[in-house]
Amino acid sequence: MKAIVVLMDSLNRHFLSAYGNDWVQTPNISRFAEQAVTFDNHWLGSAPCMPARRDMFTGRLNFLEKGWGGMEPFDIPFTRLLRANGIFTHMETDHYHYFHPGGEDYHTQFDSWAFHRGQEHDLFASRVERPDEPEHLGLWSDQYVLNKETFDGEAGFPSPRTFAGAIDWLDQNAEVDDYFLWVEAFDPHEPFDCPCEFVEPYGDDWEGPLYNWSKCETVDGDGPAAKHLQKLYAANLTMVDGWFGRLLDALERQGRLEDTLVILTTDHGQMLGQHDVTSKTFCHAWNELAHIPLIVRLPGGEHAGERRGQLTQNVDLMPTLLDYYGVSFDHAIHGESWLPMLYDDSPATRDAVLYGWFASTVNVTDGNYTYLRAPASERNEPLNHYFLMPTRFGWNDLPGKHFFADAELGQFLPYTDFPVIKARQSLARREHASDTLLFSQSGDPTQQENLAGDPVERDYTELLIATMARMDAPPEQYERLGLDRP
């Protein structure tokens, strides 16, 4: 048996024709959707990058316990279980966070991996003398400038090299069975950079300074700068769509689409001026971030062109893959397999999904409403971090002693008998996620009319509490949000 997961980072579903977009050119994702099942009610779990991957690898929601960080010793990723059952696993990626502090022990769970270097702040090109900083808006990185000097045309960009590497790997293993391939492209993540021939069709008339990499910032969502960002994002997406098409071509050439499960999804979306904000980490978990694409092609193209409305999320990837390969496990997870939904359109067993960022709002949806519950106080307390791997987001550093404030060692997590470190965190409430919000998902999918304070909020407060309990929320999270513990 064979399965391939294609993960495109920061993929906003509103930029895909499979979800109704009419101006962004993604013909290969569209032709894939015609052969596949498209999920309309799919959501992230934990975010951003590494927390999302921990969800996908382990089948457990983790953002209530920990922020950015490596795989924990008590985690049981699906890759380890596949390997133990004779399934060869391989990763092709240009997502450099796997190889920097805070991304430890994800790639090592594969039998083999290939890293295509040069994205964003990847400490790749080495030069003591740094380039001069030009006039620009948003972010700029001297390291990325040096990295880009190593690219040779479109095929030299890291995401195209990732897809080319996956195609080569498939060609080298064309006659074998029982493998799993993870193909992860950093694009269309920032910086939104690609050869100019991909930008020209979008009629970008920006005359301002360099601006291809937004900060977490407020913008005029209808202004020229936001429109410029959206066009650059679209161009970057069009480039990566072309390389996804080459991967599909390779599978068709090999005849492998008849016996291979292929999954296309993302970790989270991207804000590009919607709600007058950009990026993904400092604001509310708007639908542009949280309501994400999932398209699954069954072997032989079964149920091609069909759509599914069941509530699904990223924690489901792990049990789906294990179900597909017939690998059993006996530990508790939060996800459920998509296979019954794919083959029989069976209902999901859950009635709601929980999602968010560590130390920010905690959010729940049942597909009818989205409820975004903000911390009760500006101090955002109490808040604890549970871990054994003392790592966090960083370019080339280690956590300081503040990371271990009031640290205790004990069996604080209900799903493992490992003793873990519990350390207090002092992270103030985020300015742009300080209000509790409630929206009708069917009547107001762009989330314009806040219904918080209406009688229906009581129902969603209760749903939030119940869903947090099912997700093994640490007890202090209820107090932090001003909720009664169940």
Stockholm file with secondary structure:
# STOCKHOLM 1.0

chainA/1-486         MKAIVVLMDSLNRHFLSAYGNDWVQTPNISRFAEQAVTFDNHWLGSAPCMPARRDMFTGRLNFLEKGWGGMEPFDIPFTRLLRANGIFTHMETDHYHYFHPGGEDYHTQFDSWAFHRGQEHDLFASRVERPDEPEHLGLWSDQYVLNKETFDGEAGFPSPRTFAGAIDWLDQNAEVDDYFLWVEAFDPHEPFDCPCEFVEPYGDDWEGPLYNWSKCETVDGDGPAAKHLQKLYAANLTMVDGWFGRLLDALERQGRLEDTLVILTTDHGQMLGQHDVTSKTFCHAWNELAHIPLIVRLPGGEHAGERRGQLTQNVDLMPTLLDYYGVSFDHAIHGESWLPMLYDDSPATRDAVLYGWFASTVNVTDGNYTYLRAPASERNEPLNHYFLMPTRFGWNDLPGKHFFADAELGQFLPYTDFPVIKARQSLARREHASDTLLFSQSGDPTQQENLAGDPVERDYTELLIATMARMDAPPEQYERLGLDRP
#=GR chainA/1-486 SS CEEEEEEETTCCGGGCGGGTCSSSCCHHHHHHHHTSEEESSEECCEESHHHHHHHHHHSSCCTTTCSSCCCCTTCCCHHHHHHHTTCEEEEEECCGGGGSTTCTTSGGGSSEEEECCCSTTCSCSCCSSCCCCCSBSSCCCHHHHHHHTTCCSGGGSHHHHHHHHHHHHHHHTTTCCSEEEEEEECTTSSSCCCCHHHHGGGTCCCCSSBCSSCCSCBCCTTSHHHHHHHHHHHHHHHHHHHHHHHHHHHHHHHTGGGSEEEEEECSCCCEESGGGBEESSSBCCCHHHHBCCEEEECGGGTTTTCEECSCEEGGGHHHHHHHHHTCCCCSCCSCCCSHHHHHHCCCCSCSCEEEEETTSCEEEECSSEEEEECCSSTTCCSCEEEESSCCCSCSSCCCCGGGGTTCEEECCCTTCCSCEEEEECCCCCCTBTCSCEEEETTTCTTCCSCCTTSTHHHHHHHHHHHHHHHTTCCTHHHHHTTCCCC
#=GC SS_cons         CEEEEEEETTCCGGGCGGGTCSSSCCHHHHHHHHTSEEESSEECCEESHHHHHHHHHHSSCCTTTCSSCCCCTTCCCHHHHHHHTTCEEEEEECCGGGGSTTCTTSGGGSSEEEECCCSTTCSCSCCSSCCCCCSBSSCCCHHHHHHHTTCCSGGGSHHHHHHHHHHHHHHHTTTCCSEEEEEEECTTSSSCCCCHHHHGGGTCCCCSSBCSSCCSCBCCTTSHHHHHHHHHHHHHHHHHHHHHHHHHHHHHHHTGGGSEEEEEECSCCCEESGGGBEESSSBCCCHHHHBCCEEEECGGGTTTTCEECSCEEGGGHHHHHHHHHTCCCCSCCSCCCSHHHHHHCCCCSCSCEEEEETTSCEEEECSSEEEEECCSSTTCCSCEEEESSCCCSCSSCCCCGGGGTTCEEECCCTTCCSCEEEEECCCCCCTBTCSCEEEETTTCTTCCSCCTTSTHHHHHHHHHHHHHHHTTCCTHHHHHTTCCCC
//
